[in-house]
């Protein structure tokens, strides 16, 4: 591997130049000082007119350094000085295969470089520290995502360009041990919970227990947020292994199941004595029991979105500890007062119940809620938690709808339980809840470009706000244009 790296950076590029000029009729090629024949070989394996994908071109010239440390197939390494030539090969292959190539710009937008005229240029790493590359097929579906580390010669060493790199410098071919390092994280899955109040089967299911007209539409109504949240996941977290959608509704018309995206019905996991369930506090306690789910998983509500590149280490460290993004200010004292005055909502009761439980157990009263961002969990820690509090678990699972006696195991208790036992790490990071009251500011100031997470949240009857509904539909469709593998 490293011999390939050294040769790719050290040797001449005459054959590459000749091959490019012959095949693509490019009279003005800048020749990098140090390249070698395998780069020209990559052009030969991707000739115009043959059914070869852009991803094949990328993999054929991947130096394979970062992946040994990260364990991620989406990580590739390319020679910096050869990048313009590789990009040209990718473009010509894309033209033949009907694909498009996008690079993530520093302003957070994806630039189509499929038809950009060739020039010797080296893109700068964006906020992720990598060159982010997306390959899209003729149906606008995201087919591949790569995070590219560029390498250059620096004196007597080979150096990864950029502010982040699991392996930053190499001296010779024997300088990498090949053993698992602290950059490696086990496979991570994603889980969604979802409900569609317009689904006839769901309406028939809930009718014996509650009139549909009395249902809180802010909690049960959707405008395809799930589709766009999954798009954001595959666009900005291509390393996610599988996606599980846990629901008691039929799939939407746009959905397509695959080995990587699975639809899981409640009855496949939840014991019959608890069904049917319409209480998210209860439903969430079964997520860790989904068959085939990885030990480490990230939980999304369908109204939570990624808006920038994230890496596995943003959710788990190499020692298996989950990352908890807690709000910067404590609110439990306020919620305690609301409970005492009888003005608290069910979710506030659930948080207070958990805070009191932790105080009884540890002598410390938790003060903070988790941000409206994805939640990182370890199945083993979750299992230990529910075994520790069996009575509270049963009380919550038996509540078909939200009640004041609920415990918020997932959104609140897990994080404080894991932190107390040293099995989680706390982090502060800005995230935004986009509501009917602030969406215009969010849009006009392009606040999504400076955040990695945001939540488009209904509340206070906003699901019936026509203008807010239009904003959600239009913004999400324009902001997340790459179709995901979950779509037909």
Secondary structure, DSSP 8 states (H G I E B T S, - for coil): -HHHHHHHHHS--HHHHHHHHHHH--S-----SS--HHHHHHHHTT-TTSS--HHHHHHHT---SHHHHH--TTEEEEETTTHHHHHHHHHHHHHHHT-EEEEE-TTS-EEE-TT-----------TTSSEEEEEE-TTSBEEEEEEEEEEEEETTEEEE-SS--SS-EE-STT----S--TT----EEEEEEE--TT-HHHHHHHHTTS-GGGS-HHHH--SSHHHHHHHHHHHH-TT---EEEEESS---TTB---SSEEEEEGGGTS-GGG-S---HHHHGGGGGGSTT--SEEEEEETTEEE-S---GGGTB-TTS-EEEEB-SS--HHHHHHHHHHT---HHHHHHHHHHHHHHHHHS------B-SS-EEEEHHHHHHHHHHTHHHHHHHHT-SS--TT---IIIIIHHHHHHHTT-EEEE----EEE-TTTHHHHHHTTGGGG-SEEEE---TTGGG-HHHHHHHHHHHHHH--SB-TTB-
